[in-house]
Every structure is written in C-alpha cells, then in structure tokens.
Amino acid sequence: MGLLEIFDPVAAPRPIGIDLGTTNSLVARVRDGAPVAIRDCDGEALVPSAVYYDERGQVIVGREALRMAQAHPRETIVSVKRLMGRGASDPETARLGTIDFAAPTSPDEARTVRLRVQGRILTPVEVSADILRRLRELAEDEMRSVGGAVITVPAYFDDAQRQATKDAGRLAGLEVLRLLNEPTAAALAYGLDQKKNGLFAVYDLGGGTFDITILLLDDGVFQVRSTGGDSALGGDDMDRALGQVLLEHMGAADDPGPEVVRLALDAARRAKHALTDREEVALELPRVGGGSTTATVTRAELERLVAPIVERTGVACRRALRDAGIEASALDGVLLVGGATRVPFVRRYVRDLFGREPLADIDPDQVVALGAAIQADLLAGTGSTGEVLLLDVLPLSLGIETMGGVAEKILPRNTTIPAGARQVFTTYADQQTGFELHVVQGERELAADCRSLARFTLRGIPPMPAGMARLEITFHVDADGLLTVKAREVTTGIEQEVLVKPSYGLSDEEVERMLLDAIDHGEEDFERRKLAERRVEAERMLIATRGALAADADLLDASEQKAVEGALAELTVAVAAGSATLVQAKIDALDDATKEWAGRRMDRAIARAIAGKQLDEVDATVAHARGVDEQVAEHQARLPPGASPSQTGTGPTGEGS
Amino acid sequence: MTHDPFTVLGLEPRFDVDLAAAEVRHRELSRALHPDRYQGKPAAERRMALERAIEVNAAWRALRDPVTRAEALLAAGGVELDERAEPKASPALLMEMMELQEELAEVRGKRDAAGLRRLGEALRTRERELCARLAPAFAAARGDAARLRALLPAVGELRYLRRFFEAYAAAEEELAA
C-alpha cells in the first residue's frame, strides 16, 4: 500500500536561503537533511535578476522581464546589485548601461542612487525587494509557509551595501535571519557535501562582484582566515568591454540610445557564453542607419579584452593569502564559484595564480544558495546538519577620522566577527557639550580616500573644562557585518545620545514609508501585524523561559524565582489579550526579571564549553518570525530619525584604549 | 577591553601562552556563544551572547599579537599603560629603527621584492628573539607591578617593531600591486 503525502494546511514556517545575485538569483531550502534549489513551474531554478515595470505599475521579475529588456531597456532594470548602497554620484552610475538615473534634488537624496522608471523614482533597495518578493513567492508555492531567510552578500560588501540588502529583505516581507558572505556559503555547501577538512580558497567571480576568501574547514568549523575582493568587478564588466567593441561594429560608438546599448550588451554576453567551448563566434548585428553587419569574435579577442579585468582579481588574491599568512602551496583546494568562472581564461588564470587545478565539480550557479539554505536551517534550530559553526570576518577595516583627516583604524580588516572596539576621546574646548565622529571603512590612510559610513553626533556631554570629559565610544560589528555605535561619558557614566547620519543608503523614514506602502490596507493591518508579531516573540520568550526554569532554576534564589514566575504568568495573560503595547510591556518586564539570571546561565554554558561538554539544548526552540517592530527598533538604533549636526561638534582627538 | 584576555579564555596568564590551545579554546567558546546559537532566543539573551562573543573574539585577537599580549600581562599586574609616560627608547634602538626605515625606503624605491623579503625575515627573527627573552622575564615577575614595570623598555621595543611591520606590510602591498 502506498503512502499518501499529507499536505499540512498549517505547515510550520520553514527557513530559506537566498542568493541575491547580480545576474541571477536563486532560492533554496533544506529538505530531508539536504539543501535543494526551489524551481519554478517550468523547472527552472535560476531567476534572472531582471525587473520590468509596466505603465500600469505591474512588476514582472525574472526570465519574462529579461525578454522585455530589448524592447523596454529603460523600464527593465538589470544588475541592480551593483548599485546597492551607493550614492547618486557613484562612478558605477557612469558605466555603459541603459538605466535612466534621476539627479538628486537634495543632499539627502544624494545618499542613494535613484532610477527613473515609468515616471516613478525607484531606489536599488526597492528593485531588489521586488526580486526577493518573487523568490519568496516561489518558496511559498512549494513550502506554503516561509519562516525567515538567510540572504547572501559578497564578502567584500561594505556596511552600506549590507544594510541596503537587509532593508530590501525587510521590504520584501522577509525576516532576515542573517546576511551570509557568498564564499562562506559556498564553502559550507561544498565542505559539508564532500566532508572535507583543510585550508581552502574560494574564488568567486559573479556578474558584478569579485570575492576571494581563504578559510579553514575543520570538523564542522568554517573559520574564515582572510577575505578580499572588489564589489564592482565581474562578468558584467566583460560584457561591457566586448559590448563597446560591438557598438563600434554597429557604427554606434558615439552616444548610442538605450535600445542599442541593450542589444550590444546582450550580444556580448551571448558571445562570451558561446566562446566558453568554441573558438570563434559570428554575430549578426544591425547597423545604425539601416542594414546589418556580421561581427566575428574569436576567443583570443575576448581574452585580450577580459585579461585586464581578470588580472585585477590577482591583486586581491595575493593580498588575501598574505593576510592569512600562507603561501598558495599551503592550500588544500581552490573552489570556483560564480557564473563568470566558466570563462576558460578565468580558469587558466586561477590555475596559474594558485599553482593548482581549481575544483569546479560544484555547480557555480547554485552552490551559494545551497549554503545559505544550510545556514538558514541551522539558525532556525531545525538543523539536521550537526555541529556546524561559521566564523566569518570583517572584510574592510573600520576607522575614525582624526585630526588632519587621517583614518585611524579601530578594527582591522579580517577581524573575526562579531567584533567590538572601544576608544576613549576627550573634549578640547571648555564646556563642550557636543562631539562629532566620522566613521569610515577601507584601507587607505586618509579618511577622504576611504568609504564614508556615517557621521555620529554626540550630545548632552556634561559641561566640563577641556580635556576633562572622557567619552568612551563602543563599536560593535554583529554577525551580519553591520556596525552599531554607542557612547558613554566615563566620569559621569551618562549614556550619550548618538545621532547617526549615514553617508549612504535610505533613511529609516524612507524604509518605513516603503513598508507601509507595501502593505495594502494601511494602518489597521499594520497594527494587527504588529500584534501578531509581538505574540510570536512572546511565545518564544515563554518557551525559552520555561525551558530555562526546567534546566537552571538552581541559579535563582527564592525571591528571584518568584519574580520570574510572576512575570511569566503576566505575559501569558497578556498574550491572550489584544494589545501589542501590553504584550510588549510584559515582554520587557520578563526580560528585566530574567536579565541577571541569563548572565549566570551564560556563565554556566561557558564553563561547560570549557570543560568540553556540549551546550545544553534543553530549551531548543523553533524559531519563528521575528517581530517587525523589533526589526524597526534595530534599524532605528542604527539610523535614528532627525539626525542633524551638533552645533558644538569638533573633530575628535584620538586616544586609543 | 575590560576583561583581560587570559581570563576571558580561561587560560593561565603567561607570555609564552600555547597559541594552539588558545585557538581551541576560542573555538569551544565560540561554539557556545556565537550569535548563531542564540537565534530565536529572547532579545536580552541575544544581546548578552553578542557581547560575550565579541569579548571572546577580542581576547583571541589580543593573545595572538605579542604586543597586546604583553600589554594584557602588564595591565593585569596593575601597570598603567600610557606610552607617553613610559621610559624613552634607547638611542641604540632609535638608531637601529632609523637604519631599518632607510633600508625599507630603499628596497621600496627600487621595487626590490627579494630585498623586501629579506628585511621581513630579519624583522621576524628579531621579534622572535625578543619574545624568547620576554617569556622568562614575565614569568619571573610573577605579576609584581614593580618587576613588570622593568619590562616596559622591552615591550616598547616590541611596539617599535610592530610599527615597522606595518610600514613593511604597506610596502609589500605596494610591490604586489
């Protein structure tokens, strides 16, 4: 007798992994302990990262959008990933392409690229959110209920690019469990599949980004030793180089229209693909002013064009090896990831660079999403992949601008994350009550040559003579590679208000407005959603706290235990009532009642870990969606509204701690 | 960081700490504290785990570098770390460092990769020798502030070497590009 597969109408939400690529995107999940790509009704797993906006406001994503690109080059956005986290005047906007960029009308608007599409102004975050929404739908078609996502980013993405990706996830209605570095994701999928141990390099050349990561695989621990790359280098650049040549063939080298550019770039990409296993390809191209021409492109010619692009990867590779403190010969393998690694010249180059044949027995288009699915599965606590731990690093040094415009490094690149640093600054004017900090990311000596991340304005410093106030600034980089800053005046212990003015990206209000716009029924719906999400968080706390009581009640004295049980009961009651505010208040109360105890339990966990025992898994819970307002709060902490410069702001005088 | 890295990693405070053992310890603690392990836990617990994980990573970073390792031992013994108040470097050391700087500028100018490598090797040897001298000295001080203070010139020398290493790394990068 055959078994019927029973479809559960209230299926538990399951996590997904997403590779949000420059050229193609992909969603995957873990099924029966193994990661698999989710396919559309045509059996296709790859979703082209192309979005077409029609005049009625309809959005089409994927293959169908790509088909519209030729006839509607201005309305079809491709390779939007290259614009994530970039300002309006970024050099990336000046490259050969078809996008109609809108000039910023204010300095605030200049913090992000804006695209003009069908009379609307769109940001790269919104376009990416449209791609993510399509992927979410694909996953929902197969799994009914999606419970959080790991989204991959190039390892070399800076803070602004990461934040933009997280914002896009939020906008697409996804709970972003983690931003995972693409090479690390690939190594995770590969390492678990092949059960390999050793020192590996992951060479990841995608459509628009290049990453090199050196990491150690050791019995389920994936420890990144170093990473490097270029977040504006990839297969797109090869297409552009060849496209430029094709435009000349077409007699359209000077000021071609978007249709002609699209045609040349598409022809270039097709030629590049064809030259993977052919020596020569003939392209039939229209000529400006009528007629057509046949352009013959040989592999040798393509290689001459792409050589300078590929050679740029070598510098980053050598530096990553140096940062890891190893020679290429110490590696146990080199993994190729990303569609552009199919180009024979790239393979040859990698082989010569590392002195060994690279491993290409994994599908370079899928491996990143598969790794993301594994990580999502682990984070959701449904993990069937055993004891796996990813230790990733900060890709670019974090620094502060000091007197003279010099960038003083506070966290060097390749620091294992999460990471933190503290710096103590002092005031230099009498009665100074404000202070400004400029945080930058990059390796260059001068702050102006690094990437500006944000300006932090501190206020409310108690008036004191110059040099008396001691400002302790704490920088935290979380496991997503995202930075937060806190400030405290040491002598008085007063926490300082920190106003953050990010140099790039969307303001919190903008993301909020977009979120509200995305929810069809406005305010009321938003409130209901908020309550639902507070309840989920409350349930999670109830489960965790009960589990903790079962395991570690001995770490509480009688009165503490009573307080915990009281707060627990009150939260249980509040969940049944219908107010998000009340539930939040009771969550906070339980949080307060358990804070110290949580510290003791953590000490116990540490003691056990040191003793070589496994961490108690008694209170293992199924992760549910994290609340929207918690994410909002997190975002607000990073980008509080109404940021304005301090009247008394000064340049910091650094004093390392 | 507020906590001394040896305490954070639960290791005996010594200059010649077994770095392989420290790495294993760092990994064990990361397994217990990494934010990945606290996904789905209440916010307070997640925050706390994040801070501890940061501390563990910082401790491991501090122990790997001989300068910060030495500073941690000095601080644990109650020696205040203030470079400006520390004894000035000896003229001999300053002279040596100046000569090294000149040598570096020369190989940099000539883009002499082999010369640069030789210089790097010499520096590493110099650092190894200094560390080999410092290890028994730290052990003999037994955490006594006065005896630790006597080690400040040697630690200062270590710092000079470190700064020189940075200049060397920049030159290496320049030559590789």
Chai-1 contact restraints between the chains, C-beta under 6 A:
chainA,res_idxA,chainB,res_idxB,connection_type,confidence,min_distance_angstrom,max_distance_angstrom,comment,restraint_id
A,V315,B,A177,contact,1.0,0.0,6.0,A-B,restraint_1
A,R318,B,A176,contact,1.0,0.0,6.0,A-B,restraint_2
A,L379,B,D36,contact,1.0,0.0,6.0,A-B,restraint_3
A,L379,B,Q39,contact,1.0,0.0,6.0,A-B,restraint_4
A,G381,B,G40,contact,1.0,0.0,6.0,A-B,restraint_5
A,L389,B,R31,contact,1.0,0.0,6.0,A-B,restraint_6
A,T416,B,N57,contact,1.0,0.0,6.0,A-B,restraint_7
A,P418,B,L50,contact,1.0,0.0,6.0,A-B,restraint_8
A,P418,B,A53,contact,1.0,0.0,6.0,A-B,restraint_9
A,P418,B,I54,contact,1.0,0.0,6.0,A-B,restraint_10
A,A419,B,N57,contact,1.0,0.0,6.0,A-B,restraint_11
A,G420,B,I54,contact,1.0,0.0,6.0,A-B,restraint_12
A,A479,B,P35,contact,1.0,0.0,6.0,A-B,restraint_13
A,M541,B,P42,contact,1.0,0.0,6.0,A-B,restraint_14
A,A544,B,K41,contact,1.0,0.0,6.0,A-B,restraint_15
A,A544,B,P42,contact,1.0,0.0,6.0,A-B,restraint_16
A,D591,B,A44,contact,1.0,0.0,6.0,A-B,restraint_17
A,K595,B,A44,contact,1.0,0.0,6.0,A-B,restraint_18
A,A598,B,A44,contact,1.0,0.0,6.0,A-B,restraint_19
A,A598,B,E45,contact,1.0,0.0,6.0,A-B,restraint_20
A,A598,B,M48,contact,1.0,0.0,6.0,A-B,restraint_21
A,M602,B,M48,contact,1.0,0.0,6.0,A-B,restraint_22
A,A605,B,A32,contact,1.0,0.0,6.0,A-B,restraint_23
A,I606,B,A32,contact,1.0,0.0,6.0,A-B,restraint_24
A,A609,B,E28,contact,1.0,0.0,6.0,A-B,restraint_25
A,A609,B,L29,contact,1.0,0.0,6.0,A-B,restraint_26
A,A609,B,A32,contact,1.0,0.0,6.0,A-B,restraint_27
A,I610,B,G10,contact,1.0,0.0,6.0,A-B,restraint_28
A,L615,B,A32,contact,1.0,0.0,6.0,A-B,restraint_29
A,T621,B,G40,contact,1.0,0.0,6.0,A-B,restraint_30
A,A623,B,Q39,contact,1.0,0.0,6.0,A-B,restraint_31
A,A623,B,G40,contact,1.0,0.0,6.0,A-B,restraint_32
